Amino acid sequence: MNDYCGHDTWLLATIYKDLAPWMKSHPQLYSDGCHVCGSDNLQRRGPVRKSKSRFQFRCNDCKHWMVKTVKP
């Protein structure tokens, strides 16, 4: 069983960075910046529907999309 699962674990570890931006329910690993890679290289893309404090952001490093609350 160890040999069988070992290859799957190795394979997922090698492609994780490519798959992480596409995960809609990715856990928030970092409190500031991008939730996936922790980068501060974010681009604000616009408000979430009828909201004045919640905006969509896109990480320019890993291409992950997220919604963050911005205080005025």
mmJSON file of the N, C-alpha and C atoms, coordinates in Angstrom:
{"data_MODEL":{"atom_site":{
"group_PDB":["ATOM","ATOM","ATOM","ATOM","ATOM","ATOM","ATOM","ATOM","ATOM","ATOM","ATOM","ATOM","ATOM","ATOM","ATOM","ATOM","ATOM","ATOM","ATOM","ATOM","ATOM","ATOM","ATOM","ATOM","ATOM","ATOM","ATOM","ATOM","ATOM","ATOM","ATOM","ATOM","ATOM","ATOM","ATOM","ATOM","ATOM","ATOM","ATOM","ATOM","ATOM","ATOM","ATOM","ATOM","ATOM","ATOM","ATOM","ATOM","ATOM","ATOM","ATOM","ATOM","ATOM","ATOM","ATOM","ATOM","ATOM","ATOM","ATOM","ATOM","ATOM","ATOM","ATOM","ATOM","ATOM","ATOM","ATOM","ATOM","ATOM","ATOM","ATOM","ATOM","ATOM","ATOM","ATOM","ATOM","ATOM","ATOM","ATOM","ATOM","ATOM","ATOM","ATOM","ATOM","ATOM","ATOM","ATOM","ATOM","ATOM","ATOM","ATOM","ATOM","ATOM","ATOM","ATOM","ATOM","ATOM","ATOM","ATOM","ATOM","ATOM","ATOM","ATOM","ATOM","ATOM","ATOM","ATOM","ATOM","ATOM","ATOM","ATOM","ATOM","ATOM","ATOM","ATOM","ATOM","ATOM","ATOM","ATOM","ATOM","ATOM","ATOM","ATOM","ATOM","ATOM","ATOM","ATOM","ATOM","ATOM","ATOM","ATOM","ATOM","ATOM","ATOM","ATOM","ATOM","ATOM","ATOM","ATOM","ATOM","ATOM","ATOM","ATOM","ATOM","ATOM","ATOM","ATOM","ATOM","ATOM","ATOM","ATOM","ATOM","ATOM","ATOM","ATOM","ATOM","ATOM","ATOM","ATOM","ATOM","ATOM","ATOM","ATOM","ATOM","ATOM","ATOM","ATOM","ATOM","ATOM","ATOM","ATOM","ATOM","ATOM","ATOM","ATOM","ATOM","ATOM","ATOM","ATOM","ATOM","ATOM","ATOM","ATOM","ATOM","ATOM","ATOM","ATOM","ATOM","ATOM","ATOM","ATOM","ATOM","ATOM","ATOM","ATOM","ATOM","ATOM","ATOM","ATOM","ATOM","ATOM","ATOM","ATOM","ATOM","ATOM","ATOM","ATOM","ATOM","ATOM","ATOM","ATOM","ATOM","ATOM","ATOM","ATOM","ATOM"],
"id":[1,2,3,4,5,6,7,8,9,10,11,12,13,14,15,16,17,18,19,20,21,22,23,24,25,26,27,28,29,30,31,32,33,34,35,36,37,38,39,40,41,42,43,44,45,46,47,48,49,50,51,52,53,54,55,56,57,58,59,60,61,62,63,64,65,66,67,68,69,70,71,72,73,74,75,76,77,78,79,80,81,82,83,84,85,86,87,88,89,90,91,92,93,94,95,96,97,98,99,100,101,102,103,104,105,106,107,108,109,110,111,112,113,114,115,116,117,118,119,120,121,122,123,124,125,126,127,128,129,130,131,132,133,134,135,136,137,138,139,140,141,142,143,144,145,146,147,148,149,150,151,152,153,154,155,156,157,158,159,160,161,162,163,164,165,166,167,168,169,170,171,172,173,174,175,176,177,178,179,180,181,182,183,184,185,186,187,188,189,190,191,192,193,194,195,196,197,198,199,200,201,202,203,204,205,206,207,208,209,210,211,212,213,214,215,216],
"type_symbol":["N","C","C","N","C","C","N","C","C","N","C","C","N","C","C","N","C","C","N","C","C","N","C","C","N","C","C","N","C","C","N","C","C","N","C","C","N","C","C","N","C","C","N","C","C","N","C","C","N","C","C","N","C","C","N","C","C","N","C","C","N","C","C","N","C","C","N","C","C","N","C","C","N","C","C","N","C","C","N","C","C","N","C","C","N","C","C","N","C","C","N","C","C","N","C","C","N","C","C","N","C","C","N","C","C","N","C","C","N","C","C","N","C","C","N","C","C","N","C","C","N","C","C","N","C","C","N","C","C","N","C","C","N","C","C","N","C","C","N","C","C","N","C","C","N","C","C","N","C","C","N","C","C","N","C","C","N","C","C","N","C","C","N","C","C","N","C","C","N","C","C","N","C","C","N","C","C","N","C","C","N","C","C","N","C","C","N","C","C","N","C","C","N","C","C","N","C","C","N","C","C","N","C","C","N","C","C","N","C","C","N","C","C","N","C","C"],
"label_atom_id":["N","CA","C","N","CA","C","N","CA","C","N","CA","C","N","CA","C","N","CA","C","N","CA","C","N","CA","C","N","CA","C","N","CA","C","N","CA","C","N","CA","C","N","CA","C","N","CA","C","N","CA","C","N","CA","C","N","CA","C","N","CA","C","N","CA","C","N","CA","C","N","CA","C","N","CA","C","N","CA","C","N","CA","C","N","CA","C","N","CA","C","N","CA","C","N","CA","C","N","CA","C","N","CA","C","N","CA","C","N","CA","C","N","CA","C","N","CA","C","N","CA","C","N","CA","C","N","CA","C","N","CA","C","N","CA","C","N","CA","C","N","CA","C","N","CA","C","N","CA","C","N","CA","C","N","CA","C","N","CA","C","N","CA","C","N","CA","C","N","CA","C","N","CA","C","N","CA","C","N","CA","C","N","CA","C","N","CA","C","N","CA","C","N","CA","C","N","CA","C","N","CA","C","N","CA","C","N","CA","C","N","CA","C","N","CA","C","N","CA","C","N","CA","C","N","CA","C","N","CA","C","N","CA","C","N","CA","C","N","CA","C","N","CA","C","N","CA","C","N","CA","C"],
"label_alt_id":[null,null,null,null,null,null,null,null,null,null,null,null,null,null,null,null,null,null,null,null,null,null,null,null,null,null,null,null,null,null,null,null,null,null,null,null,null,null,null,null,null,null,null,null,null,null,null,null,null,null,null,null,null,null,null,null,null,null,null,null,null,null,null,null,null,null,null,null,null,null,null,null,null,null,null,null,null,null,null,null,null,null,null,null,null,null,null,null,null,null,null,null,null,null,null,null,null,null,null,null,null,null,null,null,null,null,null,null,null,null,null,null,null,null,null,null,null,null,null,null,null,null,null,null,null,null,null,null,null,null,null,null,null,null,null,null,null,null,null,null,null,null,null,null,null,null,null,null,null,null,null,null,null,null,null,null,null,null,null,null,null,null,null,null,null,null,null,null,null,null,null,null,null,null,null,null,null,null,null,null,null,null,null,null,null,null,null,null,null,null,null,null,null,null,null,null,null,null,null,null,null,null,null,null,null,null,null,null,null,null,null,null,null,null,null,null],
"label_comp_id":["MET","MET","MET","ASN","ASN","ASN","ASP","ASP","ASP","TYR","TYR","TYR","CYS","CYS","CYS","GLY","GLY","GLY","HIS","HIS","HIS","ASP","ASP","ASP","THR","THR","THR","TRP","TRP","TRP","LEU","LEU","LEU","LEU","LEU","LEU","ALA","ALA","ALA","THR","THR","THR","ILE","ILE","ILE","TYR","TYR","TYR","LYS","LYS","LYS","ASP","ASP","ASP","LEU","LEU","LEU","ALA","ALA","ALA","PRO","PRO","PRO","TRP","TRP","TRP","MET","MET","MET","LYS","LYS","LYS","SER","SER","SER","HIS","HIS","HIS","PRO","PRO","PRO","GLN","GLN","GLN","LEU","LEU","LEU","TYR","TYR","TYR","SER","SER","SER","ASP","ASP","ASP","GLY","GLY","GLY","CYS","CYS","CYS","HIS","HIS","HIS","VAL","VAL","VAL","CYS","CYS","CYS","GLY","GLY","GLY","SER","SER","SER","ASP","ASP","ASP","ASN","ASN","ASN","LEU","LEU","LEU","GLN","GLN","GLN","ARG","ARG","ARG","ARG","ARG","ARG","GLY","GLY","GLY","PRO","PRO","PRO","VAL","VAL","VAL","ARG","ARG","ARG","LYS","LYS","LYS","SER","SER","SER","LYS","LYS","LYS","SER","SER","SER","ARG","ARG","ARG","PHE","PHE","PHE","GLN","GLN","GLN","PHE","PHE","PHE","ARG","ARG","ARG","CYS","CYS","CYS","ASN","ASN","ASN","ASP","ASP","ASP","CYS","CYS","CYS","LYS","LYS","LYS","HIS","HIS","HIS","TRP","TRP","TRP","MET","MET","MET","VAL","VAL","VAL","LYS","LYS","LYS","THR","THR","THR","VAL","VAL","VAL","LYS","LYS","LYS","PRO","PRO","PRO"],
"label_asym_id":["A","A","A","A","A","A","A","A","A","A","A","A","A","A","A","A","A","A","A","A","A","A","A","A","A","A","A","A","A","A","A","A","A","A","A","A","A","A","A","A","A","A","A","A","A","A","A","A","A","A","A","A","A","A","A","A","A","A","A","A","A","A","A","A","A","A","A","A","A","A","A","A","A","A","A","A","A","A","A","A","A","A","A","A","A","A","A","A","A","A","A","A","A","A","A","A","A","A","A","A","A","A","A","A","A","A","A","A","A","A","A","A","A","A","A","A","A","A","A","A","A","A","A","A","A","A","A","A","A","A","A","A","A","A","A","A","A","A","A","A","A","A","A","A","A","A","A","A","A","A","A","A","A","A","A","A","A","A","A","A","A","A","A","A","A","A","A","A","A","A","A","A","A","A","A","A","A","A","A","A","A","A","A","A","A","A","A","A","A","A","A","A","A","A","A","A","A","A","A","A","A","A","A","A","A","A","A","A","A","A","A","A","A","A","A","A"],
"label_entity_id":["1","1","1","1","1","1","1","1","1","1","1","1","1","1","1","1","1","1","1","1","1","1","1","1","1","1","1","1","1","1","1","1","1","1","1","1","1","1","1","1","1","1","1","1","1","1","1","1","1","1","1","1","1","1","1","1","1","1","1","1","1","1","1","1","1","1","1","1","1","1","1","1","1","1","1","1","1","1","1","1","1","1","1","1","1","1","1","1","1","1","1","1","1","1","1","1","1","1","1","1","1","1","1","1","1","1","1","1","1","1","1","1","1","1","1","1","1","1","1","1","1","1","1","1","1","1","1","1","1","1","1","1","1","1","1","1","1","1","1","1","1","1","1","1","1","1","1","1","1","1","1","1","1","1","1","1","1","1","1","1","1","1","1","1","1","1","1","1","1","1","1","1","1","1","1","1","1","1","1","1","1","1","1","1","1","1","1","1","1","1","1","1","1","1","1","1","1","1","1","1","1","1","1","1","1","1","1","1","1","1","1","1","1","1","1","1"],
"label_seq_id":[1,1,1,2,2,2,3,3,3,4,4,4,5,5,5,6,6,6,7,7,7,8,8,8,9,9,9,10,10,10,11,11,11,12,12,12,13,13,13,14,14,14,15,15,15,16,16,16,17,17,17,18,18,18,19,19,19,20,20,20,21,21,21,22,22,22,23,23,23,24,24,24,25,25,25,26,26,26,27,27,27,28,28,28,29,29,29,30,30,30,31,31,31,32,32,32,33,33,33,34,34,34,35,35,35,36,36,36,37,37,37,38,38,38,39,39,39,40,40,40,41,41,41,42,42,42,43,43,43,44,44,44,45,45,45,46,46,46,47,47,47,48,48,48,49,49,49,50,50,50,51,51,51,52,52,52,53,53,53,54,54,54,55,55,55,56,56,56,57,57,57,58,58,58,59,59,59,60,60,60,61,61,61,62,62,62,63,63,63,64,64,64,65,65,65,66,66,66,67,67,67,68,68,68,69,69,69,70,70,70,71,71,71,72,72,72],
"pdbx_PDB_ins_code":[null,null,null,null,null,null,null,null,null,null,null,null,null,null,null,null,null,null,null,null,null,null,null,null,null,null,null,null,null,null,null,null,null,null,null,null,null,null,null,null,null,null,null,null,null,null,null,null,null,null,null,null,null,null,null,null,null,null,null,null,null,null,null,null,null,null,null,null,null,null,null,null,null,null,null,null,null,null,null,null,null,null,null,null,null,null,null,null,null,null,null,null,null,null,null,null,null,null,null,null,null,null,null,null,null,null,null,null,null,null,null,null,null,null,null,null,null,null,null,null,null,null,null,null,null,null,null,null,null,null,null,null,null,null,null,null,null,null,null,null,null,null,null,null,null,null,null,null,null,null,null,null,null,null,null,null,null,null,null,null,null,null,null,null,null,null,null,null,null,null,null,null,null,null,null,null,null,null,null,null,null,null,null,null,null,null,null,null,null,null,null,null,null,null,null,null,null,null,null,null,null,null,null,null,null,null,null,null,null,null,null,null,null,null,null,null],
"Cartn_x":[0.824,0.0,0.871,1.983,2.877,3.455,3.826,4.358,3.277,2.054,0.95,0.619,0.495,0.133,1.319,2.525,3.713,3.846,3.545,3.637,2.59,1.376,0.324,0.68,1.251,1.657,2.766,3.733,4.825,4.295,3.395,2.839,2.06,1.223,0.457,1.373,2.419,3.353,4.042,4.294,4.986,4.077,2.768,1.865,0.971,1.191,0.338,0.309,1.457,1.504,0.733,0.651,-0.119,-1.619,-2.015,-3.429,-4.039,-3.254,-3.768,-4.606,-4.223,-5.052,-6.446,-6.646,-7.941,-8.866,-8.356,-9.167,-10.064,-11.374,-12.31,-12.393,-12.162,-12.255,-10.877,-9.876,-8.518,-8.447,-7.804,-7.706,-6.868,-7.217,-6.488,-5.216,-4.089,-2.823,-2.14,-2.439,-1.803,-2.883,-2.644,-3.65,-3.516,-2.311,-2.094,-1.691,-2.078,-1.717,-2.562,-1.973,-2.67,-2.874,-4.042,-4.354,-3.581,-3.152,-2.488,-0.967,-0.372,1.097,1.672,0.834,1.304,1.884,1.827,2.388,1.558,2.233,1.537,1.282,1.598,1.44,0.009,-0.962,-2.377,-2.895,-3.868,-4.508,-5.992,-6.5,-7.913,-8.715,-9.768,-10.52,-11.929,-12.432,-13.764,-14.561,-15.656,-16.453,-17.264,-17.553,-18.472,-19.874,-20.786,-22.144,-22.682,-22.964,-23.617,-22.944,-21.663,-20.93,-19.956,-19.862,-18.953,-17.635,-17.561,-16.345,-15.688,-16.348,-15.78,-15.389,-14.134,-13.609,-12.968,-12.956,-12.276,-10.817,-9.929,-8.508,-7.965,-6.942,-6.255,-4.774,-4.179,-2.75,-2.008,-1.076,-0.314,0.781,1.076,2.109,1.543,0.492,-0.05,-1.399,-1.947,-3.195,-4.446,-4.387,-5.546,-6.483,-7.794,-8.806,-9.31,-9.568,-10.081,-10.929,-11.743,-12.56,-12.059,-11.78,-11.293,-12.113,-12.225,-12.902,-11.877,-12.207,-11.326,-12.001,-11.293,-11.855,-11.651,-12.703,-12.587,-11.675],
"Cartn_y":[-1.19,0.0,1.258,1.218,2.356,2.672,1.635,1.837,2.396,1.923,2.362,3.834,4.243,5.625,6.575,6.062,6.908,7.642,6.974,7.609,8.714,8.467,9.486,10.727,10.524,11.649,12.447,11.783,12.453,13.23,12.639,13.284,14.544,14.472,15.637,16.749,16.406,17.42,18.153,17.482,18.123,19.044,18.781,19.622,20.516,20.536,21.311,22.795,23.398,24.831,25.175,24.241,24.483,24.34,23.459,23.208,24.163,24.68,25.495,26.699,27.461,28.6,28.217,26.983,26.549,25.999,25.812,25.255,26.33,26.161,27.158,27.121,25.98,25.874,25.653,26.309,26.169,26.787,26.132,26.703,27.975,28.895,30.154,29.914,29.832,29.533,30.782,31.942,33.197,34.228,35.048,36.049,37.327,37.681,38.864,38.424,39.199,38.869,37.735,37.0,35.878,34.75,34.132,33.042,31.773,31.632,30.404,30.498,31.571,31.645,32.705,33.6,34.604,35.847,35.937,37.077,38.341,39.495,40.786,41.395,40.675,41.156,40.884,41.661,41.472,42.602,42.278,43.274,43.3,44.482,44.61,44.662,43.845,43.708,44.287,44.685,45.272,44.767,45.472,45.089,43.821,43.144,42.011,42.612,41.968,42.482,43.363,44.595,45.569,45.69,45.501,45.613,46.775,47.531,48.672,48.356,47.212,46.896,45.579,44.768,43.488,43.594,43.248,43.352,42.049,41.817,40.665,41.034,40.112,40.306,39.113,39.361,38.298,38.398,37.292,37.243,37.174,38.082,38.094,37.028,36.411,35.374,33.985,33.587,32.23,32.219,33.402,33.553,33.125,33.054,32.676,33.874,33.641,34.677,34.568,35.706,35.711,36.954,36.911,38.048,38.487,39.78,40.328,41.541,41.777,42.943,44.064,45.22,46.374,47.449,47.92,48.975,50.326,51.151,52.462,53.415],
"Cartn_z":[0.0,0.0,0.0,0.734,0.785,-0.6,-1.336,-2.69,-3.613,-3.482,-4.325,-4.088,-2.829,-2.499,-2.597,-2.463,-2.519,-3.841,-4.945,-6.258,-6.406,-5.922,-6.007,-5.198,-4.021,-3.179,-3.843,-4.408,-5.104,-6.306,-7.065,-8.247,-7.871,-6.838,-6.412,-5.909,-5.199,-4.696,-5.838,-6.951,-8.069,-8.868,-8.891,-9.687,-8.833,-7.516,-6.608,-6.962,-7.243,-7.544,-8.809,-9.744,-10.961,-10.716,-9.8,-9.533,-8.508,-7.58,-6.474,-6.92,-7.954,-8.35,-8.833,-9.265,-9.785,-8.703,-7.496,-6.414,-5.822,-5.926,-5.404,-3.89,-3.288,-1.83,-1.21,-1.753,-1.228,0.164,1.124,2.469,2.459,3.34,3.428,4.239,3.556,4.21,4.752,4.174,4.571,4.9,5.91,6.294,5.464,5.07,4.235,2.842,1.859,0.489,-0.061,-0.983,-1.63,-0.621,-0.651,0.268,-0.054,-1.309,-1.741,-1.615,-2.181,-2.205,-1.264,-0.71,0.231,-0.416,-1.73,-2.446,-2.214,-2.222,-2.122,-3.489,-4.534,-5.905,-6.374,-5.836,-6.143,-7.012,-7.842,-8.68,-8.343,-7.974,-7.642,-8.931,-9.025,-10.264,-10.217,-9.071,-9.028,-7.847,-7.55,-6.385,-6.624,-5.53,-5.572,-5.625,-6.261,-6.497,-5.386,-5.712,-4.828,-3.466,-3.426,-2.166,-2.262,-1.199,-1.191,-0.495,0.172,0.917,0.496,-0.321,-0.761,-2.234,-2.514,-3.872,-4.305,-5.617,-6.195,-6.425,-6.107,-6.339,-7.101,-7.893,-8.629,-8.313,-7.927,-7.648,-8.983,-9.191,-10.442,-10.476,-9.331,-9.296,-9.563,-8.826,-9.003,-9.729,-10.05,-10.823,-10.066,-8.732,-7.921,-7.753,-7.825,-7.599,-6.17,-5.537,-4.17,-3.946,-2.905,-2.486,-1.125,-1.013,0.257,0.63,1.923,2.445,2.597,2.03,2.084,2.918,3.925,4.782,4.104,4.077,3.404,4.141],
"occupancy":[1.0,1.0,1.0,1.0,1.0,1.0,1.0,1.0,1.0,1.0,1.0,1.0,1.0,1.0,1.0,1.0,1.0,1.0,1.0,1.0,1.0,1.0,1.0,1.0,1.0,1.0,1.0,1.0,1.0,1.0,1.0,1.0,1.0,1.0,1.0,1.0,1.0,1.0,1.0,1.0,1.0,1.0,1.0,1.0,1.0,1.0,1.0,1.0,1.0,1.0,1.0,1.0,1.0,1.0,1.0,1.0,1.0,1.0,1.0,1.0,1.0,1.0,1.0,1.0,1.0,1.0,1.0,1.0,1.0,1.0,1.0,1.0,1.0,1.0,1.0,1.0,1.0,1.0,1.0,1.0,1.0,1.0,1.0,1.0,1.0,1.0,1.0,1.0,1.0,1.0,1.0,1.0,1.0,1.0,1.0,1.0,1.0,1.0,1.0,1.0,1.0,1.0,1.0,1.0,1.0,1.0,1.0,1.0,1.0,1.0,1.0,1.0,1.0,1.0,1.0,1.0,1.0,1.0,1.0,1.0,1.0,1.0,1.0,1.0,1.0,1.0,1.0,1.0,1.0,1.0,1.0,1.0,1.0,1.0,1.0,1.0,1.0,1.0,1.0,1.0,1.0,1.0,1.0,1.0,1.0,1.0,1.0,1.0,1.0,1.0,1.0,1.0,1.0,1.0,1.0,1.0,1.0,1.0,1.0,1.0,1.0,1.0,1.0,1.0,1.0,1.0,1.0,1.0,1.0,1.0,1.0,1.0,1.0,1.0,1.0,1.0,1.0,1.0,1.0,1.0,1.0,1.0,1.0,1.0,1.0,1.0,1.0,1.0,1.0,1.0,1.0,1.0,1.0,1.0,1.0,1.0,1.0,1.0,1.0,1.0,1.0,1.0,1.0,1.0,1.0,1.0,1.0,1.0,1.0,1.0,1.0,1.0,1.0,1.0,1.0,1.0],
"B_iso_or_equiv":[0.0,0.0,0.0,0.0,0.0,0.0,0.0,0.0,0.0,0.0,0.0,0.0,0.0,0.0,0.0,0.0,0.0,0.0,0.0,0.0,0.0,0.0,0.0,0.0,0.0,0.0,0.0,0.0,0.0,0.0,0.0,0.0,0.0,0.0,0.0,0.0,0.0,0.0,0.0,0.0,0.0,0.0,0.0,0.0,0.0,0.0,0.0,0.0,0.0,0.0,0.0,0.0,0.0,0.0,0.0,0.0,0.0,0.0,0.0,0.0,0.0,0.0,0.0,0.0,0.0,0.0,0.0,0.0,0.0,0.0,0.0,0.0,0.0,0.0,0.0,0.0,0.0,0.0,0.0,0.0,0.0,0.0,0.0,0.0,0.0,0.0,0.0,0.0,0.0,0.0,0.0,0.0,0.0,0.0,0.0,0.0,0.0,0.0,0.0,0.0,0.0,0.0,0.0,0.0,0.0,0.0,0.0,0.0,0.0,0.0,0.0,0.0,0.0,0.0,0.0,0.0,0.0,0.0,0.0,0.0,0.0,0.0,0.0,0.0,0.0,0.0,0.0,0.0,0.0,0.0,0.0,0.0,0.0,0.0,0.0,0.0,0.0,0.0,0.0,0.0,0.0,0.0,0.0,0.0,0.0,0.0,0.0,0.0,0.0,0.0,0.0,0.0,0.0,0.0,0.0,0.0,0.0,0.0,0.0,0.0,0.0,0.0,0.0,0.0,0.0,0.0,0.0,0.0,0.0,0.0,0.0,0.0,0.0,0.0,0.0,0.0,0.0,0.0,0.0,0.0,0.0,0.0,0.0,0.0,0.0,0.0,0.0,0.0,0.0,0.0,0.0,0.0,0.0,0.0,0.0,0.0,0.0,0.0,0.0,0.0,0.0,0.0,0.0,0.0,0.0,0.0,0.0,0.0,0.0,0.0,0.0,0.0,0.0,0.0,0.0,0.0],
"pdbx_formal_charge":[null,null,null,null,null,null,null,null,null,null,null,null,null,null,null,null,null,null,null,null,null,null,null,null,null,null,null,null,null,null,null,null,null,null,null,null,null,null,null,null,null,null,null,null,null,null,null,null,null,null,null,null,null,null,null,null,null,null,null,null,null,null,null,null,null,null,null,null,null,null,null,null,null,null,null,null,null,null,null,null,null,null,null,null,null,null,null,null,null,null,null,null,null,null,null,null,null,null,null,null,null,null,null,null,null,null,null,null,null,null,null,null,null,null,null,null,null,null,null,null,null,null,null,null,null,null,null,null,null,null,null,null,null,null,null,null,null,null,null,null,null,null,null,null,null,null,null,null,null,null,null,null,null,null,null,null,null,null,null,null,null,null,null,null,null,null,null,null,null,null,null,null,null,null,null,null,null,null,null,null,null,null,null,null,null,null,null,null,null,null,null,null,null,null,null,null,null,null,null,null,null,null,null,null,null,null,null,null,null,null,null,null,null,null,null,null],
"auth_seq_id":[1,1,1,2,2,2,3,3,3,4,4,4,5,5,5,6,6,6,7,7,7,8,8,8,9,9,9,10,10,10,11,11,11,12,12,12,13,13,13,14,14,14,15,15,15,16,16,16,17,17,17,18,18,18,19,19,19,20,20,20,21,21,21,22,22,22,23,23,23,24,24,24,25,25,25,26,26,26,27,27,27,28,28,28,29,29,29,30,30,30,31,31,31,32,32,32,33,33,33,34,34,34,35,35,35,36,36,36,37,37,37,38,38,38,39,39,39,40,40,40,41,41,41,42,42,42,43,43,43,44,44,44,45,45,45,46,46,46,47,47,47,48,48,48,49,49,49,50,50,50,51,51,51,52,52,52,53,53,53,54,54,54,55,55,55,56,56,56,57,57,57,58,58,58,59,59,59,60,60,60,61,61,61,62,62,62,63,63,63,64,64,64,65,65,65,66,66,66,67,67,67,68,68,68,69,69,69,70,70,70,71,71,71,72,72,72],
"auth_comp_id":["MET","MET","MET","ASN","ASN","ASN","ASP","ASP","ASP","TYR","TYR","TYR","CYS","CYS","CYS","GLY","GLY","GLY","HIS","HIS","HIS","ASP","ASP","ASP","THR","THR","THR","TRP","TRP","TRP","LEU","LEU","LEU","LEU","LEU","LEU","ALA","ALA","ALA","THR","THR","THR","ILE","ILE","ILE","TYR","TYR","TYR","LYS","LYS","LYS","ASP","ASP","ASP","LEU","LEU","LEU","ALA","ALA","ALA","PRO","PRO","PRO","TRP","TRP","TRP","MET","MET","MET","LYS","LYS","LYS","SER","SER","SER","HIS","HIS","HIS","PRO","PRO","PRO","GLN","GLN","GLN","LEU","LEU","LEU","TYR","TYR","TYR","SER","SER","SER","ASP","ASP","ASP","GLY","GLY","GLY","CYS","CYS","CYS","HIS","HIS","HIS","VAL","VAL","VAL","CYS","CYS","CYS","GLY","GLY","GLY","SER","SER","SER","ASP","ASP","ASP","ASN","ASN","ASN","LEU","LEU","LEU","GLN","GLN","GLN","ARG","ARG","ARG","ARG","ARG","ARG","GLY","GLY","GLY","PRO","PRO","PRO","VAL","VAL","VAL","ARG","ARG","ARG","LYS","LYS","LYS","SER","SER","SER","LYS","LYS","LYS","SER","SER","SER","ARG","ARG","ARG","PHE","PHE","PHE","GLN","GLN","GLN","PHE","PHE","PHE","ARG","ARG","ARG","CYS","CYS","CYS","ASN","ASN","ASN","ASP","ASP","ASP","CYS","CYS","CYS","LYS","LYS","LYS","HIS","HIS","HIS","TRP","TRP","TRP","MET","MET","MET","VAL","VAL","VAL","LYS","LYS","LYS","THR","THR","THR","VAL","VAL","VAL","LYS","LYS","LYS","PRO","PRO","PRO"],
"auth_asym_id":["A","A","A","A","A","A","A","A","A","A","A","A","A","A","A","A","A","A","A","A","A","A","A","A","A","A","A","A","A","A","A","A","A","A","A","A","A","A","A","A","A","A","A","A","A","A","A","A","A","A","A","A","A","A","A","A","A","A","A","A","A","A","A","A","A","A","A","A","A","A","A","A","A","A","A","A","A","A","A","A","A","A","A","A","A","A","A","A","A","A","A","A","A","A","A","A","A","A","A","A","A","A","A","A","A","A","A","A","A","A","A","A","A","A","A","A","A","A","A","A","A","A","A","A","A","A","A","A","A","A","A","A","A","A","A","A","A","A","A","A","A","A","A","A","A","A","A","A","A","A","A","A","A","A","A","A","A","A","A","A","A","A","A","A","A","A","A","A","A","A","A","A","A","A","A","A","A","A","A","A","A","A","A","A","A","A","A","A","A","A","A","A","A","A","A","A","A","A","A","A","A","A","A","A","A","A","A","A","A","A","A","A","A","A","A","A"],
"auth_atom_id":["N","CA","C","N","CA","C","N","CA","C","N","CA","C","N","CA","C","N","CA","C","N","CA","C","N","CA","C","N","CA","C","N","CA","C","N","CA","C","N","CA","C","N","CA","C","N","CA","C","N","CA","C","N","CA","C","N","CA","C","N","CA","C","N","CA","C","N","CA","C","N","CA","C","N","CA","C","N","CA","C","N","CA","C","N","CA","C","N","CA","C","N","CA","C","N","CA","C","N","CA","C","N","CA","C","N","CA","C","N","CA","C","N","CA","C","N","CA","C","N","CA","C","N","CA","C","N","CA","C","N","CA","C","N","CA","C","N","CA","C","N","CA","C","N","CA","C","N","CA","C","N","CA","C","N","CA","C","N","CA","C","N","CA","C","N","CA","C","N","CA","C","N","CA","C","N","CA","C","N","CA","C","N","CA","C","N","CA","C","N","CA","C","N","CA","C","N","CA","C","N","CA","C","N","CA","C","N","CA","C","N","CA","C","N","CA","C","N","CA","C","N","CA","C","N","CA","C","N","CA","C","N","CA","C","N","CA","C","N","CA","C","N","CA","C","N","CA","C","N","CA","C"],
"pdbx_PDB_model_num":[1,1,1,1,1,1,1,1,1,1,1,1,1,1,1,1,1,1,1,1,1,1,1,1,1,1,1,1,1,1,1,1,1,1,1,1,1,1,1,1,1,1,1,1,1,1,1,1,1,1,1,1,1,1,1,1,1,1,1,1,1,1,1,1,1,1,1,1,1,1,1,1,1,1,1,1,1,1,1,1,1,1,1,1,1,1,1,1,1,1,1,1,1,1,1,1,1,1,1,1,1,1,1,1,1,1,1,1,1,1,1,1,1,1,1,1,1,1,1,1,1,1,1,1,1,1,1,1,1,1,1,1,1,1,1,1,1,1,1,1,1,1,1,1,1,1,1,1,1,1,1,1,1,1,1,1,1,1,1,1,1,1,1,1,1,1,1,1,1,1,1,1,1,1,1,1,1,1,1,1,1,1,1,1,1,1,1,1,1,1,1,1,1,1,1,1,1,1,1,1,1,1,1,1,1,1,1,1,1,1,1,1,1,1,1,1]
}}}
